[in-house]
Amino acid sequence: MEDKNPLRFLDLYGSENTVRMYRNAMHHFFKMIYGEGVLESQAKRYLQEDRDRKEDLTNFFLLTKDYAPVTRNCYISTIYVFLMENGIEVSEQFKRSLRRKSHGNGARTADRPPSINELKKIINYLPMQGKALFLCMASSGMRIGEALGIEVDDIDLEGDPARINIMGEKTKTGDRRWTFISSEAKEYVKEWLRRRGEYINTSFKRSAKARKNGYQKQADEKRLFPLSHNTATLMWKNALNKAGFNSRDKSTNRYILHPHALRKFFRTQMGSTIPVDIAEALMGHSQYLTDVYRKYSVEQLAEAYKKGESSVTVMGHSIPIDEMRKGLETHIERISGSLISENTLLRQDIETLKGKVASLEKLYDRLFELAPEDIQKIIEEGNRKAWDKQREENKALLQNLI
């Protein structure tokens, strides 16, 4: 066998999530056989050795018997693909024999779509990039990998509704498609774009600390959401915990309201208001894409989306962020003007008080310079004046009574 990279076939997949899943599956497979090691080296070694592949696959199947059925099937299929891409065929008869040993092929996590109220509370605990990201997902049906892969040039914020061009190399199925986001998601994306440059610059400076680990965020990042899958997921989990919706499935320990549940949210909400085939196509289910694009133009899909947009509106029909900002700036200017005026008056009062205090201090200093008999005269003079004043007030009061 020629000396080539046995994992070269992974370059054919555009989805980072797919590549990550394939590598993870092979890591578990070779760890079972050789223990920990470098994946590429272990893959070459495995192909060069004369082994009982069926026995290895059977053992791997038994090793993953407690995994979720979907995960286990993906892992086994990955090894099939790895062997096939490197010239080793596995018979259909053997594959069927393994499938017969499977007990259930569905997802084991008891997940569900969040309600609008639940999603609203979760969104409130997210930073701006998280608000924009997950509102886009909830209102479009995008997978998290697709949302993290779109570039700034892929989204048209001038359209009504705003539309996203998801390139085939960024989708799970490899099919290019259009999808749309709600008006509120568009407003949050606009606000995020205002802050995005500062975020990237800050992240780029911080990444200098991570260069020793071989990572450095590019200063010319083109993605709309320059986040890793792990960062986005952690952001979501933190919001779940703060909102009090951190329930987990007992068998898998996975959050019931995980990010992928937003696709269920879109399907449930949008599927009840527009034709199901359009909702499925917007989500990227390949079995619907061809027929939908044959029947409808992108403009017709946009019209259909607008009819169902209110069903995926989460935060409510609130004032656009631009208007909120302008109103807030006007309010701040008004308050600032009032505060400046009040501050000027206060300063004037303070200066007046300072003058009076200075006069009293001078008078106090003079009293100490006088002899005791002079001080007594001043006191008596003051008392006499006070008595005369009181007498005049009494006369006036008596006159009024008469």
GUNU-367369 format. One record per residue (C-alpha): residue number from 1; x, z, y. Coordinates in pm, whole numbers, plus 50000, padded with zeros to 5 digits. Layout:
+-----+-------+-------+-------+
| pos |     X |     Z |     Y |
+-----+-------+-------+-------+
| NUM |     X |     Z |     Y |
...
+-----+-------+-------+-------+
This chain:
+-----+-------+-------+-------+
| pos |     X |     Z |     Y |
+-----+-------+-------+-------+
|   1 | 50000 | 50000 | 50000 |
|   2 | 50140 | 49900 | 50340 |
|   3 | 50240 | 50180 | 50570 |
|   4 | 49966 | 50179 | 50833 |
|   5 | 49762 | 50436 | 51016 |
|   6 | 49477 | 50522 | 50774 |
|   7 | 49265 | 50648 | 51064 |
|   8 | 49291 | 50323 | 51260 |
|   9 | 48926 | 50250 | 51185 |
|  10 | 48823 | 50532 | 51421 |
|  11 | 48923 | 50309 | 51713 |
|  12 | 48618 | 50095 | 51638 |
|  13 | 48383 | 50373 | 51743 |
|  14 | 48307 | 50407 | 52112 |
|  15 | 48132 | 50742 | 52091 |
|  16 | 48365 | 51039 | 52134 |
|  17 | 48117 | 51257 | 51946 |
|  18 | 48122 | 51025 | 51644 |
|  19 | 48502 | 51020 | 51637 |
|  20 | 48511 | 51399 | 51674 |
|  21 | 48266 | 51441 | 51386 |
|  22 | 48463 | 51200 | 51159 |
|  23 | 48792 | 51376 | 51229 |
|  24 | 48637 | 51716 | 51170 |
|  25 | 48490 | 51603 | 50836 |
|  26 | 48826 | 51466 | 50719 |
|  27 | 49002 | 51781 | 50836 |
|  28 | 48775 | 51990 | 50609 |
|  29 | 48820 | 51746 | 50321 |
|  30 | 49201 | 51745 | 50331 |
|  31 | 49216 | 52118 | 50400 |
|  32 | 49029 | 52168 | 50072 |
|  33 | 49293 | 51965 | 49890 |
|  34 | 49619 | 52042 | 50074 |
|  35 | 49547 | 52333 | 50306 |
|  36 | 49619 | 52316 | 50679 |
|  37 | 49824 | 52022 | 50801 |
|  38 | 49844 | 51717 | 51027 |
|  39 | 49541 | 51498 | 50966 |
|  40 | 49718 | 51160 | 50982 |
|  41 | 49996 | 51273 | 50745 |
|  42 | 49748 | 51421 | 50497 |
|  43 | 49539 | 51102 | 50504 |
|  44 | 49845 | 50888 | 50424 |
|  45 | 49946 | 51123 | 50144 |
|  46 | 49597 | 51117 | 49994 |
|  47 | 49584 | 50738 | 49983 |
|  48 | 49929 | 50717 | 49823 |
|  49 | 49852 | 50966 | 49546 |
|  50 | 49681 | 50879 | 49220 |
|  51 | 49388 | 51118 | 49231 |
|  52 | 49041 | 51148 | 49083 |
|  53 | 48844 | 51057 | 49397 |
|  54 | 48510 | 51131 | 49236 |
|  55 | 48616 | 51481 | 49145 |
|  56 | 48745 | 51539 | 49498 |
|  57 | 48414 | 51418 | 49642 |
|  58 | 48218 | 51638 | 49403 |
|  59 | 48427 | 51942 | 49495 |
|  60 | 48382 | 51863 | 49863 |
|  61 | 48007 | 51834 | 49809 |
|  62 | 48005 | 52179 | 49645 |
|  63 | 48220 | 52320 | 49924 |
|  64 | 47966 | 52205 | 50183 |
|  65 | 47655 | 52309 | 49989 |
|  66 | 47576 | 52585 | 50240 |
|  67 | 47608 | 52353 | 50539 |
|  68 | 47300 | 52213 | 50711 |
|  69 | 47184 | 51910 | 50507 |
|  70 | 47240 | 51670 | 50797 |
|  71 | 47594 | 51800 | 50852 |
|  72 | 47675 | 51791 | 50482 |
|  73 | 47551 | 51433 | 50447 |
|  74 | 47752 | 51327 | 50753 |
|  75 | 48066 | 51486 | 50608 |
|  76 | 48026 | 51315 | 50270 |
|  77 | 47946 | 50980 | 50434 |
|  78 | 48257 | 51015 | 50648 |
|  79 | 48478 | 51035 | 50342 |
|  80 | 48300 | 50733 | 50194 |
|  81 | 48378 | 50538 | 50513 |
|  82 | 48739 | 50660 | 50519 |
|  83 | 48797 | 50546 | 50161 |
|  84 | 48618 | 50213 | 50208 |
|  85 | 48811 | 50133 | 50528 |
|  86 | 49132 | 50190 | 50332 |
|  87 | 49038 | 49969 | 50038 |
|  88 | 48895 | 50229 | 49797 |
|  89 | 48536 | 50167 | 49685 |
|  90 | 48298 | 50440 | 49573 |
|  91 | 48023 | 50314 | 49343 |
|  92 | 47659 | 50332 | 49452 |
|  93 | 47581 | 50498 | 49120 |
|  94 | 47813 | 50790 | 49203 |
|  95 | 47668 | 50818 | 49554 |
|  96 | 47317 | 50837 | 49408 |
|  97 | 47424 | 51107 | 49166 |
|  98 | 47545 | 51323 | 49455 |
|  99 | 47229 | 51257 | 49653 |
| 100 | 47017 | 51377 | 49361 |
| 101 | 47199 | 51710 | 49375 |
| 102 | 47100 | 51755 | 49738 |
| 103 | 46816 | 51992 | 49812 |
| 104 | 46665 | 51880 | 50140 |
| 105 | 46803 | 51629 | 50382 |
| 106 | 46646 | 51749 | 50705 |
| 107 | 46783 | 51961 | 50982 |
| 108 | 46802 | 52331 | 50896 |
| 109 | 46797 | 52469 | 51248 |
| 110 | 46444 | 52563 | 51353 |
| 111 | 46483 | 52412 | 51699 |
| 112 | 46204 | 52315 | 51934 |
| 113 | 46169 | 52155 | 52275 |
| 114 | 46164 | 52400 | 52566 |
| 115 | 45848 | 52435 | 52771 |
| 116 | 45860 | 52326 | 53135 |
| 117 | 45860 | 52691 | 53250 |
| 118 | 46144 | 52779 | 53011 |
| 119 | 46348 | 52479 | 53119 |
| 120 | 46290 | 52561 | 53485 |
| 121 | 46429 | 52913 | 53436 |
| 122 | 46731 | 52780 | 53247 |
| 123 | 46806 | 52519 | 53515 |
| 124 | 46797 | 52788 | 53785 |
| 125 | 47097 | 52960 | 53623 |
| 126 | 47314 | 52645 | 53610 |
| 127 | 47572 | 52536 | 53869 |
| 128 | 47497 | 52214 | 54057 |
| 129 | 47674 | 51986 | 53808 |
| 130 | 47480 | 52152 | 53526 |
| 131 | 47148 | 52117 | 53708 |
| 132 | 47210 | 51746 | 53765 |
| 133 | 47337 | 51684 | 53410 |
| 134 | 47060 | 51857 | 53216 |
| 135 | 46779 | 51736 | 53444 |
| 136 | 46910 | 51383 | 53380 |
| 137 | 46902 | 51448 | 53005 |
| 138 | 46556 | 51605 | 53012 |
| 139 | 46405 | 51322 | 53216 |
| 140 | 46577 | 51032 | 53035 |
| 141 | 46613 | 51133 | 52669 |
| 142 | 46989 | 51072 | 52677 |
| 143 | 47214 | 51240 | 52424 |
| 144 | 47468 | 51477 | 52578 |
| 145 | 47755 | 51247 | 52477 |
| 146 | 47587 | 50954 | 52650 |
| 147 | 47519 | 51157 | 52965 |
| 148 | 47880 | 51274 | 52982 |
| 149 | 48003 | 50918 | 52931 |
| 150 | 47816 | 50741 | 53208 |
| 151 | 48017 | 50641 | 53513 |
| 152 | 47918 | 50659 | 53878 |
| 153 | 47878 | 50278 | 53885 |
| 154 | 47639 | 50292 | 53587 |
| 155 | 47363 | 50465 | 53784 |
| 156 | 47145 | 50300 | 54050 |
| 157 | 47009 | 50571 | 54279 |
| 158 | 46839 | 50321 | 54511 |
| 159 | 46584 | 50218 | 54249 |
| 160 | 46245 | 50381 | 54204 |
| 161 | 46283 | 50524 | 53950 |
| 162 | 46661 | 50559 | 53951 |
| 163 | 46799 | 50372 | 53651 |
| 164 | 47104 | 50416 | 53430 |
| 165 | 47285 | 50138 | 53248 |
| 166 | 47419 | 50296 | 52928 |
| 167 | 47691 | 50073 | 52788 |
| 168 | 47699 | 50008 | 52414 |
| 169 | 48040 | 50168 | 52365 |
| 170 | 47898 | 50497 | 52494 |
| 171 | 47592 | 50514 | 52271 |
| 172 | 47563 | 50652 | 51920 |
| 173 | 47420 | 50328 | 51782 |
| 174 | 47640 | 50090 | 51982 |
| 175 | 47334 | 49937 | 52150 |
| 176 | 47334 | 49893 | 52526 |
| 177 | 47016 | 50007 | 52699 |
| 178 | 46852 | 50102 | 53026 |
| 179 | 46694 | 50437 | 53089 |
| 180 | 46556 | 50616 | 53393 |
| 181 | 46565 | 50961 | 53553 |
| 182 | 46305 | 51150 | 53752 |
| 183 | 46298 | 51171 | 54131 |
| 184 | 46401 | 51536 | 54121 |
| 185 | 46692 | 51460 | 53889 |
| 186 | 46798 | 51187 | 54136 |
| 187 | 46801 | 51440 | 54421 |
| 188 | 47021 | 51678 | 54223 |
| 189 | 47256 | 51391 | 54128 |
| 190 | 47288 | 51300 | 54498 |
| 191 | 47371 | 51660 | 54583 |
| 192 | 47623 | 51674 | 54297 |
| 193 | 47790 | 51354 | 54421 |
| 194 | 47850 | 51527 | 54756 |
| 195 | 48038 | 51805 | 54579 |
| 196 | 48194 | 51601 | 54299 |
| 197 | 48512 | 51506 | 54487 |
| 198 | 48596 | 51866 | 54569 |
| 199 | 48524 | 51966 | 54209 |
| 200 | 48756 | 51698 | 54071 |
| 201 | 49036 | 51789 | 54313 |
| 202 | 49008 | 52157 | 54223 |
| 203 | 49000 | 52077 | 53850 |
| 204 | 49300 | 51846 | 53887 |
| 205 | 49504 | 52119 | 54054 |
| 206 | 49405 | 52370 | 53787 |
| 207 | 49489 | 52124 | 53511 |
| 208 | 49856 | 52156 | 53604 |
| 209 | 49843 | 52485 | 53415 |
| 210 | 49719 | 52300 | 53108 |
| 211 | 49980 | 52023 | 53106 |
| 212 | 50188 | 52216 | 52856 |
| 213 | 49892 | 52166 | 52620 |
| 214 | 49892 | 51793 | 52679 |
| 215 | 49585 | 51784 | 52903 |
| 216 | 49553 | 51666 | 53260 |
| 217 | 49230 | 51564 | 53432 |
| 218 | 49266 | 51227 | 53602 |
| 219 | 49238 | 51234 | 53980 |
| 220 | 49061 | 50895 | 53970 |
| 221 | 48793 | 51016 | 53728 |
| 222 | 48512 | 50760 | 53706 |
| 223 | 48258 | 50955 | 53506 |
| 224 | 47954 | 51086 | 53691 |
| 225 | 47993 | 51421 | 53515 |
| 226 | 48368 | 51483 | 53459 |
| 227 | 48307 | 51756 | 53202 |
| 228 | 48414 | 51797 | 52842 |
| 229 | 48149 | 51838 | 52573 |
| 230 | 48258 | 52200 | 52520 |
| 231 | 48239 | 52281 | 52893 |
| 232 | 47887 | 52139 | 52923 |
| 233 | 47770 | 52321 | 52611 |
| 234 | 47921 | 52651 | 52728 |
| 235 | 47749 | 52605 | 53064 |
| 236 | 47417 | 52562 | 52886 |
| 237 | 47472 | 52866 | 52662 |
| 238 | 47554 | 53087 | 52961 |
| 239 | 47232 | 52977 | 53132 |
| 240 | 47035 | 53047 | 52812 |
| 241 | 47174 | 53399 | 52796 |
| 242 | 47096 | 53470 | 53162 |
| 243 | 46743 | 53331 | 53129 |
| 244 | 46680 | 53537 | 52815 |
| 245 | 46622 | 53239 | 52585 |
| 246 | 46920 | 53291 | 52356 |
| 247 | 46732 | 53316 | 52026 |
| 248 | 46924 | 53176 | 51729 |
| 249 | 46822 | 53029 | 51398 |
| 250 | 46878 | 53286 | 51122 |
| 251 | 47019 | 53040 | 50870 |
| 252 | 47253 | 52840 | 51095 |
| 253 | 47309 | 53085 | 51386 |
| 254 | 47254 | 52791 | 51620 |
| 255 | 47066 | 52834 | 51947 |
| 256 | 46704 | 52727 | 51903 |
| 257 | 46699 | 52580 | 52254 |
| 258 | 47024 | 52384 | 52227 |
| 259 | 47098 | 52082 | 52453 |
| 260 | 46982 | 51830 | 52191 |
| 261 | 46635 | 51988 | 52217 |
| 262 | 46606 | 51815 | 52554 |
| 263 | 46558 | 51487 | 52364 |
| 264 | 46264 | 51647 | 52188 |
| 265 | 46137 | 51762 | 52527 |
| 266 | 46150 | 51403 | 52657 |
| 267 | 45989 | 51259 | 52344 |
| 268 | 45710 | 51517 | 52345 |
| 269 | 45635 | 51496 | 52717 |
| 270 | 45685 | 51125 | 52782 |
| 271 | 45548 | 51015 | 52445 |
| 272 | 45211 | 51165 | 52534 |
| 273 | 45176 | 50963 | 52855 |
| 274 | 45331 | 50618 | 52790 |
| 275 | 45348 | 50391 | 52483 |
| 276 | 45549 | 50559 | 52209 |
| 277 | 45769 | 50254 | 52148 |
| 278 | 45883 | 50259 | 52514 |
| 279 | 45963 | 50632 | 52499 |
| 280 | 46161 | 50579 | 52176 |
| 281 | 46350 | 50284 | 52323 |
| 282 | 46441 | 50478 | 52639 |
| 283 | 46583 | 50747 | 52409 |
| 284 | 46798 | 50488 | 52234 |
| 285 | 46637 | 50471 | 51890 |
| 286 | 46771 | 50137 | 51771 |
| 287 | 46469 | 50046 | 51556 |
| 288 | 46261 | 50015 | 51876 |
| 289 | 46508 | 49859 | 52118 |
| 290 | 46489 | 49495 | 52011 |
| 291 | 46109 | 49479 | 52003 |
| 292 | 46071 | 49667 | 52331 |
| 293 | 46318 | 49446 | 52518 |
| 294 | 46143 | 49141 | 52373 |
| 295 | 45803 | 49261 | 52497 |
| 296 | 45896 | 49419 | 52831 |
| 297 | 46124 | 49343 | 53123 |
| 298 | 46333 | 49622 | 53279 |
| 299 | 46090 | 49622 | 53574 |
| 300 | 45795 | 49674 | 53340 |
| 301 | 45978 | 49957 | 53168 |
| 302 | 46037 | 50113 | 53510 |
| 303 | 45665 | 50089 | 53589 |
| 304 | 45580 | 50255 | 53260 |
| 305 | 45832 | 50530 | 53328 |
| 306 | 45680 | 50600 | 53671 |
| 307 | 45342 | 50656 | 53506 |
| 308 | 45490 | 50927 | 53285 |
| 309 | 45747 | 51068 | 53529 |
| 310 | 45538 | 51372 | 53623 |
| 311 | 45541 | 51485 | 53258 |
| 312 | 45921 | 51528 | 53270 |
| 313 | 45931 | 51680 | 53619 |
| 314 | 46068 | 52030 | 53570 |
| 315 | 46134 | 52200 | 53902 |
| 316 | 45807 | 52089 | 54063 |
| 317 | 45721 | 51847 | 54340 |
| 318 | 45947 | 52017 | 54589 |
| 319 | 46094 | 51893 | 54915 |
| 320 | 46392 | 51661 | 54852 |
| 321 | 46726 | 51834 | 54888 |
| 322 | 46819 | 51612 | 55186 |
| 323 | 46512 | 51731 | 55375 |
| 324 | 46576 | 52090 | 55271 |
| 325 | 46931 | 52067 | 55406 |
| 326 | 46819 | 51918 | 55739 |
| 327 | 46551 | 52184 | 55776 |
| 328 | 46797 | 52457 | 55694 |
| 329 | 47053 | 52321 | 55940 |
| 330 | 46787 | 52308 | 56216 |
| 331 | 46681 | 52664 | 56135 |
| 332 | 47042 | 52782 | 56142 |
| 333 | 47099 | 52612 | 56479 |
| 334 | 46786 | 52778 | 56619 |
| 335 | 46890 | 53119 | 56491 |
| 336 | 47246 | 53066 | 56612 |
| 337 | 47122 | 52979 | 56962 |
| 338 | 46905 | 53289 | 56969 |
| 339 | 47189 | 53506 | 56845 |
| 340 | 47427 | 53365 | 57106 |
| 341 | 47174 | 53440 | 57382 |
| 342 | 47114 | 53793 | 57256 |
| 343 | 47486 | 53846 | 57217 |
| 344 | 47544 | 53742 | 57580 |
| 345 | 47284 | 53992 | 57703 |
| 346 | 47433 | 54265 | 57489 |
| 347 | 47776 | 54194 | 57629 |
| 348 | 47636 | 54222 | 57985 |
| 349 | 47468 | 54556 | 57901 |
| 350 | 47792 | 54680 | 57748 |
| 351 | 47987 | 54587 | 58061 |
| 352 | 47730 | 54772 | 58277 |
| 353 | 47758 | 55080 | 58057 |
| 354 | 48134 | 55060 | 58075 |
| 355 | 48111 | 55070 | 58457 |
| 356 | 47883 | 55374 | 58450 |
| 357 | 48108 | 55553 | 58205 |
| 358 | 48407 | 55481 | 58429 |
| 359 | 48222 | 55630 | 58728 |
| 360 | 48131 | 55943 | 58531 |
| 361 | 48489 | 55981 | 58415 |
| 362 | 48608 | 55968 | 58780 |
| 363 | 48344 | 56227 | 58881 |
| 364 | 48447 | 56448 | 58591 |
| 365 | 48812 | 56425 | 58696 |
| 366 | 48718 | 56522 | 59058 |
| 367 | 48528 | 56832 | 58941 |
| 368 | 48845 | 56965 | 58785 |
| 369 | 49023 | 56923 | 59120 |
| 370 | 48765 | 57139 | 59308 |
| 371 | 48784 | 57517 | 59352 |
| 372 | 48519 | 57729 | 59173 |
| 373 | 48335 | 57808 | 59502 |
| 374 | 48310 | 57435 | 59580 |
| 375 | 48164 | 57365 | 59234 |
| 376 | 47905 | 57643 | 59296 |
| 377 | 47803 | 57477 | 59625 |
| 378 | 47758 | 57142 | 59450 |
| 379 | 47540 | 57306 | 59184 |
| 380 | 47332 | 57488 | 59445 |
| 381 | 47294 | 57169 | 59648 |
| 382 | 47180 | 56987 | 59337 |
| 383 | 46929 | 57259 | 59251 |
| 384 | 46790 | 57253 | 59605 |
| 385 | 46740 | 56880 | 59596 |
| 386 | 46572 | 56905 | 59256 |
| 387 | 46341 | 57181 | 59388 |
| 388 | 46247 | 56976 | 59697 |
| 389 | 46168 | 56675 | 59479 |
| 390 | 45949 | 56874 | 59244 |
| 391 | 45762 | 57028 | 59540 |
| 392 | 45683 | 56685 | 59684 |
| 393 | 45554 | 56570 | 59341 |
| 394 | 45330 | 56876 | 59318 |
| 395 | 45184 | 56806 | 59666 |
| 396 | 45105 | 56450 | 59566 |
| 397 | 44938 | 56567 | 59244 |
| 398 | 44727 | 56822 | 59433 |
| 399 | 44623 | 56560 | 59686 |
| 400 | 44503 | 56332 | 59405 |
| 401 | 44297 | 56613 | 59252 |
| 402 | 44122 | 56682 | 59584 |
+-----+-------+-------+-------+
